[in-house]
Amino acid sequence: MLESNKESLKLEAMKRIVGLIAKGKNASELFPAVVKNVASKNIELKKLVYVYLVRYAEEQQDLALLSISTFQRALKDPNQLIRASALRVLSSIRVPIIVPIMMLAIKEAATDLSPYVRKTAAHAIQKLYSLDPEQKEHLIEVIDKLLKDKSTLVAGSVVMAFEEVCPDRIDLIHKNYRKLCNLLVDVEEWGQVVIITMLTRYARTQFLSPWREVGCLGQNSEKAFYDSDVEKEKADSKPYMMDPDHRLLLRNTKPLLQSRNTAVVMAVAQLYWHLAPKQEVSIVTKSLVRLLRSHRCLLLITYSQQGMFEPFLKSFYVRSTDATHIKTLKLEILTNLATEANISTILREFQTYVKSQDKQFAATTIQAIGRCATNISEITDTCLNGLVLLLSNRDETVVAECVVVIKKLLQTQPSQHSDIIKHMAKLLDNITVPMARASILWLIGEYCERVPKIAPDVLRKVAKSFTSEEDIVKLQTLNLAAKLYLTNSKQTKLLTQYILNLGKYDQNYDIRDRTRFLRQLIVPNEKSGALSKYAKRILLASKPAPVLESAFKDRDRFQLGTLSHTLNAKASGYLELSDWPTVAPDQSVRNVEVMEPVKEWAPSLGKPKATKSDDKFYSDSGEEEEQEEEASESGSSGSSSSSSEEESSSGSGGRTSCRLCCLLSPVFVPPKSHELLHRMSGKGLAVSYHFPRQPCAYSHRMVSVQLTLTNGRDQPLEDICVGEAGPPGIAIHRFATIERLQPEASITVSMGIDFNDSTQAANFQLCTKTDQFSVSIQPAVGELLMPVTMTEQDFLKEQGQLTGMNESSVTITIAPDSMSSQPVGRKVVSVANMGVVPSSQNSIHRFAAKTVSSGSLVLSSVVLQEASTAKLVVNTEKTVLGSVLLRELKTALSQG
């Protein structure tokens, strides 16, 4: 089929091959036959061929090299998917000889008009660096250029390349810091994780510690000898003021705690853990509780900050449906959260878990009880008695774990618990678990003087079974024999010699060595050294009680959520989290120079003059570059990177100058108003809003919104204004405060909202003198547009360059009476604020607009066909907005 002359057969063959790959089958043998089709003119076939080549190019490098000229030609293909695929295949050929070709391809792709191709270039940087680290300096230049990219599609990938190639070059981040913070909410999820992790490291080097207020003065006071020194310290210390850029990072990452992606939430949590003031860290608590089923990082946080999670104690109770690893995780957390106030509740919960059918979980619960008993001395006796009762349990695993934990607890106060030691000695005959038997023998040997009648008998029993015991039990038997020989040699001398003789010929060399050592130590002879006289002090020395600690103690030296943190050991590639600087670094390094804007469209568009703003974090190198970016991105799939350089350098003579002639007045203004606040919810204040489809007086990037406020009370309303607004990325120009609104009176005010070309709702507080009401305005996609006019030739030219991923289409059925131009045009402009483009064909209707926020071109066409059908097409580089607009137009035009 691949050798066939028919494109349809080749396409079917490639679909089957890709299907095999998706199922995990090895299709590498077909590489020679597949690579021949890389030059096919069929776009769909070519896409599938590149999918295959990306998968197998690294394995079949020699064959891939034969087609390298084809891949280089594909880098100039008009379709952005082909350009990106060619670069991906090229970077997958891991042969040093083509490094110069890869380097050139990456540099060209980094200036490509398509953000998708630029994203692929960022991915290729990492591959080239791993192949030839000597290219580092050249790659840093490309990374620097891509970091200035304004596309959210590119941001995450280039930051990943930065982390791989030059994580120490934080000077590259300075000018892009604010832009990255503001773009963060719109970046794809895995890009968010990478950016947040990088910004965490950046912030630790650029901002002062927000924790310095807490305890800092007190520490200095301890060192001061005279009162005058303390006063001097107080005078010298300045009150902590958080850097606005530090606050910007915390503010813009907070909404991501609601992300559906666990990794994003965890990344924000670790950022707050390492960067936020102590009193603000609790913000992440609810989100972390939601992630309980998938993250062990909670253990470190609960270990260090118990108070944060105490209100959510019941959320950590184990359920019968939980997986074993989740049960263990919850047990650890409950143990960390145990305090004198809640320990009785937690112990009651543990009593239930001990009876679980999952014996491994029951054993883990016993370990948790032991830790609680060690940490809270008031309950040690209670826990010991409870564990002794469990020694009668039928399950050997539970009993064995009880023995091990009791042994550790008895070391804290052995003089009070001789009865427990005697009870455990009686269990030795029934317990077979080696660790439990060894623990009993150790206890009896350690406290043999407290049980002088029982200890020799225990030694007699284990001497009989010595040869069949496990090594750990044999070692403790030898220790017990040596200790009894020193304290009660009259009863145990012969028994000890018998055991030492057995150990002398044991198969395990550790046991043989231990036997020889003990014999020379406890049985003096002519060859004995000076140590023998210190035998009692060596073997019967008092030993410190063990401390039962969490396995997650002292892991805070690693960044939360990293592989090193999980392993508790520094992993390869781990980047240290630096200490806070003692002196505040220069803030001005993050300031972005705003150049005087060059208004290319101003004479014909009548666009309001943009004003400089200190809050404009998105700008990188001035308004001129922003216009060039807007001009280039609109043709992302239309032309290669070389043409973009020619167009951007041609000033007003490029294709952007012929794109739009002038702005239009709205063809149609919907009369419908939307309810913003019902008078019942607003305690008498009713608010509605509508979109007048007029240019906003406050900013050319904002959508104009008119609000009508009505006072339904019998008393005046005072000081009506807009309070806090969000989310990040949406800017709101508030209306002036309404000082007084009389009963039954109404007033209409205007406000501007920069929706950032998104249908995401703008949330804000509507405040009166006595109340606050949370409201939100969610725009229809058509209200994010402003109509433009253009000729039919310009429309077709622009449409031809907005294909591939920038084009959405659907075939619809429309009513027969709507098959003329007037009904179609009326329905389109009622849905979207678009201008009508003259058409030389009666069956084709064209409409054009630009997005209010970014000025991106949006084109729509309706092609009437036979049988009351029509093809609806939307072209725009704003692919998400285009999909939503297509859906809205389809609903308006479809029959019924």
Beta strands, then each sheet from edge to edge (+ up, - down):
strand 1: 662-663
strand 2: 674-677
strand 3: 685-690
strand 4: 703-711
strand 5: 717-726
strand 6: 731-733
strand 7: 738-741
strand 8: 746-754
strand 9: 762-767
strand 10: 772-777
strand 11: 785-789
strand 12: 807-813
strand 13: 835-837
strand 14: 844-851
strand 15: 857-864
strand 16: 869-876
sheet 1: 1+ 11- 14+ 13-
sheet 2: 1+ 11- 14+ 15- 16+ 12-
sheet 3: 2+ 3- 4+ 8- 6+
sheet 4: 7+ 5- 9+ 10-
end
